[in-house]
Amino acid sequence: MILPILYIMETAHRGRGVFTTEAIPAGTTIEIAPVIVLNQTERALVDTTLLHDYIFEWGINEQEAAVALGYVSIYNHHVDANCKYDMDFEHKTIQIQTKRAVAVDEELSINYNGDGVTDKPVWFETK
């Protein structure tokens, strides 16, 4: 499920991003996407490719990885993101929900480290 008001557009400095054609209230589920789960061996292979930048650590011990379908892998990182993501290991889905109201044409973002983590650099900030 992807809300039909979402669209993908090039950003000035971060490649593509996800935006909205309508205002979205806080607490709105904007996407529920299935994922393809990669075991440890498959994850190690993907970590050597460009896809590394688009996967999510997966599982209770984060030893696996997930390739999210839909728009999930296109949301850009922001420490103070306007959306959050929740992983459902049992149903193999990732859900994106707004944390605050989002304005028309505003970019939707998630914190790659998880909701509330503000002091941990993400991999592309440490290169």
Rosetta constraint file for C-alpha pairs under 8 A:
AtomPair CA 1 CA 30 HARMONIC 7.85 0.50
AtomPair CA 1 CA 31 HARMONIC 5.37 0.50
AtomPair CA 1 CA 32 HARMONIC 5.14 0.50
AtomPair CA 1 CA 33 HARMONIC 6.48 0.50
AtomPair CA 2 CA 6 HARMONIC 7.39 0.50
AtomPair CA 2 CA 30 HARMONIC 6.05 0.50
AtomPair CA 2 CA 31 HARMONIC 4.45 0.50
AtomPair CA 2 CA 32 HARMONIC 6.62 0.50
AtomPair CA 2 CA 33 HARMONIC 7.75 0.50
AtomPair CA 2 CA 70 HARMONIC 7.30 0.50
AtomPair CA 2 CA 71 HARMONIC 7.88 0.50
AtomPair CA 3 CA 30 HARMONIC 5.42 0.50
AtomPair CA 3 CA 31 HARMONIC 6.35 0.50
AtomPair CA 5 CA 20 HARMONIC 5.49 0.50
AtomPair CA 5 CA 21 HARMONIC 5.24 0.50
AtomPair CA 5 CA 22 HARMONIC 6.24 0.50
AtomPair CA 6 CA 18 HARMONIC 6.65 0.50
AtomPair CA 6 CA 19 HARMONIC 5.61 0.50
AtomPair CA 6 CA 20 HARMONIC 4.52 0.50
AtomPair CA 6 CA 21 HARMONIC 6.44 0.50
AtomPair CA 7 CA 18 HARMONIC 5.69 0.50
AtomPair CA 7 CA 19 HARMONIC 5.31 0.50
AtomPair CA 7 CA 20 HARMONIC 6.09 0.50
AtomPair CA 7 CA 21 HARMONIC 7.51 0.50
AtomPair CA 8 CA 16 HARMONIC 6.50 0.50
AtomPair CA 8 CA 17 HARMONIC 5.56 0.50
AtomPair CA 8 CA 18 HARMONIC 4.63 0.50
AtomPair CA 8 CA 19 HARMONIC 6.11 0.50
AtomPair CA 8 CA 74 HARMONIC 7.94 0.50
AtomPair CA 9 CA 16 HARMONIC 5.41 0.50
AtomPair CA 9 CA 17 HARMONIC 5.63 0.50
AtomPair CA 9 CA 18 HARMONIC 6.53 0.50
AtomPair CA 9 CA 19 HARMONIC 7.13 0.50
AtomPair CA 10 CA 14 HARMONIC 7.84 0.50
AtomPair CA 10 CA 15 HARMONIC 5.53 0.50
AtomPair CA 10 CA 16 HARMONIC 4.18 0.50
AtomPair CA 10 CA 17 HARMONIC 6.20 0.50
AtomPair CA 11 CA 15 HARMONIC 5.46 0.50
AtomPair CA 11 CA 16 HARMONIC 5.55 0.50
AtomPair CA 11 CA 17 HARMONIC 6.27 0.50
AtomPair CA 14 CA 76 HARMONIC 7.33 0.50
AtomPair CA 16 CA 74 HARMONIC 6.54 0.50
AtomPair CA 16 CA 76 HARMONIC 7.99 0.50
AtomPair CA 17 CA 74 HARMONIC 5.57 0.50
AtomPair CA 17 CA 75 HARMONIC 5.46 0.50
AtomPair CA 17 CA 76 HARMONIC 5.92 0.50
AtomPair CA 17 CA 107 HARMONIC 6.67 0.50
AtomPair CA 17 CA 108 HARMONIC 7.44 0.50
AtomPair CA 18 CA 71 HARMONIC 7.37 0.50
AtomPair CA 18 CA 74 HARMONIC 6.45 0.50
AtomPair CA 18 CA 75 HARMONIC 5.58 0.50
AtomPair CA 18 CA 76 HARMONIC 7.69 0.50
AtomPair CA 18 CA 107 HARMONIC 5.72 0.50
AtomPair CA 18 CA 108 HARMONIC 5.55 0.50
AtomPair CA 18 CA 109 HARMONIC 7.62 0.50
AtomPair CA 19 CA 105 HARMONIC 5.60 0.50
AtomPair CA 19 CA 106 HARMONIC 5.63 0.50
AtomPair CA 19 CA 107 HARMONIC 4.41 0.50
AtomPair CA 19 CA 108 HARMONIC 5.59 0.50
AtomPair CA 20 CA 24 HARMONIC 7.98 0.50
AtomPair CA 20 CA 103 HARMONIC 7.70 0.50
AtomPair CA 20 CA 104 HARMONIC 5.76 0.50
AtomPair CA 20 CA 105 HARMONIC 5.02 0.50
AtomPair CA 20 CA 106 HARMONIC 6.25 0.50
AtomPair CA 20 CA 107 HARMONIC 7.03 0.50
AtomPair CA 20 CA 108 HARMONIC 7.57 0.50
AtomPair CA 21 CA 104 HARMONIC 5.28 0.50
AtomPair CA 21 CA 105 HARMONIC 5.47 0.50
AtomPair CA 22 CA 103 HARMONIC 6.93 0.50
AtomPair CA 22 CA 104 HARMONIC 4.65 0.50
AtomPair CA 22 CA 105 HARMONIC 7.18 0.50
AtomPair CA 23 CA 101 HARMONIC 7.28 0.50
AtomPair CA 23 CA 102 HARMONIC 5.56 0.50
AtomPair CA 23 CA 103 HARMONIC 4.55 0.50
AtomPair CA 23 CA 104 HARMONIC 4.74 0.50
AtomPair CA 24 CA 28 HARMONIC 6.95 0.50
AtomPair CA 24 CA 98 HARMONIC 7.68 0.50
AtomPair CA 24 CA 101 HARMONIC 5.64 0.50
AtomPair CA 24 CA 102 HARMONIC 5.05 0.50
AtomPair CA 24 CA 103 HARMONIC 6.63 0.50
AtomPair CA 24 CA 104 HARMONIC 7.85 0.50
AtomPair CA 25 CA 98 HARMONIC 7.29 0.50
AtomPair CA 25 CA 100 HARMONIC 6.70 0.50
AtomPair CA 25 CA 101 HARMONIC 4.39 0.50
AtomPair CA 25 CA 102 HARMONIC 6.45 0.50
AtomPair CA 26 CA 98 HARMONIC 5.19 0.50
AtomPair CA 26 CA 99 HARMONIC 5.29 0.50
AtomPair CA 26 CA 100 HARMONIC 4.06 0.50
AtomPair CA 26 CA 101 HARMONIC 4.40 0.50
AtomPair CA 26 CA 102 HARMONIC 7.32 0.50
AtomPair CA 27 CA 97 HARMONIC 6.01 0.50
AtomPair CA 27 CA 98 HARMONIC 5.11 0.50
AtomPair CA 27 CA 99 HARMONIC 5.75 0.50
AtomPair CA 27 CA 100 HARMONIC 6.86 0.50
AtomPair CA 28 CA 97 HARMONIC 5.37 0.50
AtomPair CA 28 CA 98 HARMONIC 5.36 0.50
AtomPair CA 29 CA 95 HARMONIC 7.13 0.50
AtomPair CA 29 CA 96 HARMONIC 5.91 0.50
AtomPair CA 29 CA 97 HARMONIC 4.24 0.50
AtomPair CA 29 CA 98 HARMONIC 6.61 0.50
AtomPair CA 30 CA 95 HARMONIC 7.82 0.50
AtomPair CA 30 CA 96 HARMONIC 5.79 0.50
AtomPair CA 30 CA 97 HARMONIC 5.65 0.50
AtomPair CA 30 CA 98 HARMONIC 7.26 0.50
AtomPair CA 31 CA 71 HARMONIC 7.98 0.50
AtomPair CA 31 CA 72 HARMONIC 7.84 0.50
AtomPair CA 31 CA 95 HARMONIC 5.68 0.50
AtomPair CA 31 CA 96 HARMONIC 5.15 0.50
AtomPair CA 31 CA 97 HARMONIC 7.20 0.50
AtomPair CA 32 CA 93 HARMONIC 6.55 0.50
AtomPair CA 32 CA 94 HARMONIC 5.74 0.50
AtomPair CA 32 CA 95 HARMONIC 4.32 0.50
AtomPair CA 32 CA 96 HARMONIC 6.41 0.50
AtomPair CA 33 CA 68 HARMONIC 6.51 0.50
AtomPair CA 33 CA 69 HARMONIC 5.73 0.50
AtomPair CA 33 CA 70 HARMONIC 5.71 0.50
AtomPair CA 33 CA 71 HARMONIC 7.89 0.50
AtomPair CA 33 CA 72 HARMONIC 7.04 0.50
AtomPair CA 33 CA 93 HARMONIC 5.35 0.50
AtomPair CA 33 CA 94 HARMONIC 5.35 0.50
AtomPair CA 33 CA 95 HARMONIC 6.37 0.50
AtomPair CA 34 CA 68 HARMONIC 6.21 0.50
AtomPair CA 34 CA 69 HARMONIC 5.79 0.50
AtomPair CA 34 CA 70 HARMONIC 7.70 0.50
AtomPair CA 34 CA 92 HARMONIC 5.93 0.50
AtomPair CA 34 CA 93 HARMONIC 4.34 0.50
AtomPair CA 34 CA 94 HARMONIC 6.53 0.50
AtomPair CA 35 CA 66 HARMONIC 5.79 0.50
AtomPair CA 35 CA 67 HARMONIC 5.38 0.50
AtomPair CA 35 CA 68 HARMONIC 4.32 0.50
AtomPair CA 35 CA 69 HARMONIC 5.76 0.50
AtomPair CA 35 CA 92 HARMONIC 5.60 0.50
AtomPair CA 35 CA 93 HARMONIC 5.45 0.50
AtomPair CA 35 CA 94 HARMONIC 7.08 0.50
AtomPair CA 36 CA 66 HARMONIC 5.42 0.50
AtomPair CA 36 CA 67 HARMONIC 5.08 0.50
AtomPair CA 36 CA 68 HARMONIC 6.47 0.50
AtomPair CA 36 CA 69 HARMONIC 7.74 0.50
AtomPair CA 36 CA 92 HARMONIC 7.51 0.50
AtomPair CA 37 CA 58 HARMONIC 7.53 0.50
AtomPair CA 37 CA 64 HARMONIC 7.06 0.50
AtomPair CA 37 CA 65 HARMONIC 5.87 0.50
AtomPair CA 37 CA 66 HARMONIC 4.45 0.50
AtomPair CA 37 CA 67 HARMONIC 6.51 0.50
AtomPair CA 37 CA 92 HARMONIC 7.59 0.50
AtomPair CA 38 CA 42 HARMONIC 5.42 0.50
AtomPair CA 38 CA 43 HARMONIC 5.63 0.50
AtomPair CA 38 CA 64 HARMONIC 5.72 0.50
AtomPair CA 38 CA 65 HARMONIC 5.09 0.50
AtomPair CA 38 CA 66 HARMONIC 5.83 0.50
AtomPair CA 38 CA 67 HARMONIC 7.65 0.50
AtomPair CA 39 CA 43 HARMONIC 5.99 0.50
AtomPair CA 39 CA 63 HARMONIC 7.64 0.50
AtomPair CA 39 CA 64 HARMONIC 4.95 0.50
AtomPair CA 39 CA 65 HARMONIC 6.77 0.50
AtomPair CA 40 CA 44 HARMONIC 6.19 0.50
AtomPair CA 40 CA 63 HARMONIC 5.98 0.50
AtomPair CA 40 CA 64 HARMONIC 5.11 0.50
AtomPair CA 40 CA 65 HARMONIC 7.54 0.50
AtomPair CA 41 CA 45 HARMONIC 6.60 0.50
AtomPair CA 42 CA 46 HARMONIC 6.29 0.50
AtomPair CA 43 CA 47 HARMONIC 5.97 0.50
AtomPair CA 43 CA 64 HARMONIC 6.33 0.50
AtomPair CA 43 CA 65 HARMONIC 5.82 0.50
AtomPair CA 44 CA 48 HARMONIC 6.96 0.50
AtomPair CA 45 CA 49 HARMONIC 7.33 0.50
AtomPair CA 46 CA 50 HARMONIC 7.75 0.50
AtomPair CA 46 CA 51 HARMONIC 6.11 0.50
AtomPair CA 46 CA 52 HARMONIC 5.80 0.50
AtomPair CA 47 CA 51 HARMONIC 7.07 0.50
AtomPair CA 47 CA 52 HARMONIC 4.65 0.50
AtomPair CA 48 CA 52 HARMONIC 6.85 0.50
AtomPair CA 50 CA 54 HARMONIC 7.87 0.50
AtomPair CA 51 CA 55 HARMONIC 6.57 0.50
AtomPair CA 54 CA 67 HARMONIC 7.15 0.50
AtomPair CA 54 CA 73 HARMONIC 5.29 0.50
AtomPair CA 54 CA 74 HARMONIC 7.67 0.50
AtomPair CA 55 CA 65 HARMONIC 6.28 0.50
AtomPair CA 55 CA 66 HARMONIC 5.56 0.50
AtomPair CA 55 CA 67 HARMONIC 5.04 0.50
AtomPair CA 55 CA 68 HARMONIC 7.00 0.50
AtomPair CA 55 CA 73 HARMONIC 7.02 0.50
AtomPair CA 56 CA 65 HARMONIC 5.44 0.50
AtomPair CA 56 CA 66 HARMONIC 5.14 0.50
AtomPair CA 56 CA 67 HARMONIC 6.68 0.50
AtomPair CA 56 CA 68 HARMONIC 7.67 0.50
AtomPair CA 57 CA 62 HARMONIC 5.10 0.50
AtomPair CA 57 CA 63 HARMONIC 6.91 0.50
AtomPair CA 57 CA 64 HARMONIC 6.08 0.50
AtomPair CA 57 CA 65 HARMONIC 4.51 0.50
AtomPair CA 57 CA 66 HARMONIC 6.40 0.50
AtomPair CA 58 CA 62 HARMONIC 4.71 0.50
AtomPair CA 58 CA 63 HARMONIC 6.51 0.50
AtomPair CA 58 CA 64 HARMONIC 4.90 0.50
AtomPair CA 58 CA 65 HARMONIC 4.58 0.50
AtomPair CA 58 CA 66 HARMONIC 5.77 0.50
AtomPair CA 58 CA 89 HARMONIC 7.78 0.50
AtomPair CA 59 CA 63 HARMONIC 6.55 0.50
AtomPair CA 59 CA 64 HARMONIC 6.06 0.50
AtomPair CA 59 CA 65 HARMONIC 7.65 0.50
AtomPair CA 59 CA 89 HARMONIC 6.52 0.50
AtomPair CA 67 CA 73 HARMONIC 7.78 0.50
AtomPair CA 68 CA 72 HARMONIC 5.89 0.50
AtomPair CA 68 CA 73 HARMONIC 6.08 0.50
AtomPair CA 68 CA 93 HARMONIC 7.81 0.50
AtomPair CA 68 CA 94 HARMONIC 7.24 0.50
AtomPair CA 69 CA 73 HARMONIC 7.38 0.50
AtomPair CA 71 CA 75 HARMONIC 7.01 0.50
AtomPair CA 72 CA 94 HARMONIC 7.72 0.50
AtomPair CA 72 CA 96 HARMONIC 7.64 0.50
AtomPair CA 75 CA 108 HARMONIC 6.48 0.50
AtomPair CA 75 CA 109 HARMONIC 5.32 0.50
AtomPair CA 75 CA 110 HARMONIC 6.38 0.50
AtomPair CA 76 CA 108 HARMONIC 7.45 0.50
AtomPair CA 76 CA 109 HARMONIC 5.09 0.50
AtomPair CA 76 CA 110 HARMONIC 6.33 0.50
AtomPair CA 77 CA 81 HARMONIC 7.15 0.50
AtomPair CA 77 CA 109 HARMONIC 5.64 0.50
AtomPair CA 77 CA 110 HARMONIC 5.20 0.50
AtomPair CA 77 CA 111 HARMONIC 5.15 0.50
AtomPair CA 77 CA 112 HARMONIC 5.68 0.50
AtomPair CA 78 CA 109 HARMONIC 5.94 0.50
AtomPair CA 78 CA 110 HARMONIC 5.94 0.50
AtomPair CA 78 CA 111 HARMONIC 5.23 0.50
AtomPair CA 78 CA 112 HARMONIC 7.64 0.50
AtomPair CA 79 CA 110 HARMONIC 7.74 0.50
AtomPair CA 79 CA 111 HARMONIC 5.33 0.50
AtomPair CA 79 CA 117 HARMONIC 7.40 0.50
AtomPair CA 79 CA 118 HARMONIC 5.52 0.50
AtomPair CA 80 CA 111 HARMONIC 6.97 0.50
AtomPair CA 80 CA 118 HARMONIC 7.55 0.50
AtomPair CA 81 CA 99 HARMONIC 7.85 0.50
AtomPair CA 81 CA 108 HARMONIC 7.65 0.50
AtomPair CA 81 CA 109 HARMONIC 5.07 0.50
AtomPair CA 81 CA 110 HARMONIC 4.83 0.50
AtomPair CA 81 CA 111 HARMONIC 5.55 0.50
AtomPair CA 82 CA 98 HARMONIC 5.90 0.50
AtomPair CA 82 CA 99 HARMONIC 5.31 0.50
AtomPair CA 82 CA 100 HARMONIC 5.83 0.50
AtomPair CA 82 CA 101 HARMONIC 7.79 0.50
AtomPair CA 82 CA 102 HARMONIC 7.17 0.50
AtomPair CA 82 CA 108 HARMONIC 6.26 0.50
AtomPair CA 82 CA 109 HARMONIC 5.71 0.50
AtomPair CA 82 CA 110 HARMONIC 6.64 0.50
AtomPair CA 83 CA 96 HARMONIC 6.58 0.50
AtomPair CA 83 CA 97 HARMONIC 5.40 0.50
AtomPair CA 83 CA 98 HARMONIC 4.12 0.50
AtomPair CA 83 CA 99 HARMONIC 4.89 0.50
AtomPair CA 83 CA 100 HARMONIC 7.32 0.50
AtomPair CA 83 CA 108 HARMONIC 6.56 0.50
AtomPair CA 83 CA 109 HARMONIC 5.73 0.50
AtomPair CA 83 CA 110 HARMONIC 5.19 0.50
AtomPair CA 83 CA 111 HARMONIC 7.90 0.50
AtomPair CA 84 CA 96 HARMONIC 5.75 0.50
AtomPair CA 84 CA 97 HARMONIC 5.48 0.50
AtomPair CA 84 CA 98 HARMONIC 6.35 0.50
AtomPair CA 84 CA 99 HARMONIC 6.38 0.50
AtomPair CA 84 CA 109 HARMONIC 7.98 0.50
AtomPair CA 84 CA 110 HARMONIC 5.45 0.50
AtomPair CA 84 CA 111 HARMONIC 6.99 0.50
AtomPair CA 84 CA 114 HARMONIC 7.44 0.50
AtomPair CA 84 CA 115 HARMONIC 6.07 0.50
AtomPair CA 85 CA 94 HARMONIC 6.52 0.50
AtomPair CA 85 CA 95 HARMONIC 5.45 0.50
AtomPair CA 85 CA 96 HARMONIC 4.57 0.50
AtomPair CA 85 CA 97 HARMONIC 6.40 0.50
AtomPair CA 85 CA 110 HARMONIC 6.98 0.50
AtomPair CA 85 CA 114 HARMONIC 7.47 0.50
AtomPair CA 85 CA 115 HARMONIC 7.69 0.50
AtomPair CA 86 CA 94 HARMONIC 5.61 0.50
AtomPair CA 86 CA 95 HARMONIC 5.20 0.50
AtomPair CA 86 CA 96 HARMONIC 6.69 0.50
AtomPair CA 87 CA 92 HARMONIC 7.53 0.50
AtomPair CA 87 CA 93 HARMONIC 6.06 0.50
AtomPair CA 87 CA 94 HARMONIC 4.58 0.50
AtomPair CA 87 CA 95 HARMONIC 6.54 0.50
AtomPair CA 88 CA 92 HARMONIC 5.58 0.50
AtomPair CA 88 CA 93 HARMONIC 5.24 0.50
AtomPair CA 88 CA 94 HARMONIC 6.14 0.50
AtomPair CA 88 CA 95 HARMONIC 7.92 0.50
AtomPair CA 89 CA 93 HARMONIC 6.90 0.50
AtomPair CA 98 CA 102 HARMONIC 7.47 0.50
AtomPair CA 102 CA 106 HARMONIC 6.50 0.50
AtomPair CA 102 CA 108 HARMONIC 7.71 0.50
AtomPair CA 110 CA 114 HARMONIC 7.86 0.50
AtomPair CA 110 CA 115 HARMONIC 8.00 0.50
AtomPair CA 111 CA 115 HARMONIC 6.13 0.50
AtomPair CA 111 CA 116 HARMONIC 7.97 0.50
AtomPair CA 111 CA 117 HARMONIC 7.58 0.50
AtomPair CA 112 CA 122 HARMONIC 7.08 0.50
AtomPair CA 113 CA 117 HARMONIC 5.96 0.50
AtomPair CA 113 CA 118 HARMONIC 7.98 0.50
AtomPair CA 113 CA 120 HARMONIC 7.25 0.50
AtomPair CA 113 CA 122 HARMONIC 7.04 0.50
AtomPair CA 121 CA 125 HARMONIC 5.85 0.50
AtomPair CA 121 CA 126 HARMONIC 6.64 0.50
AtomPair CA 122 CA 126 HARMONIC 6.82 0.50
AtomPair CA 123 CA 127 HARMONIC 6.87 0.50
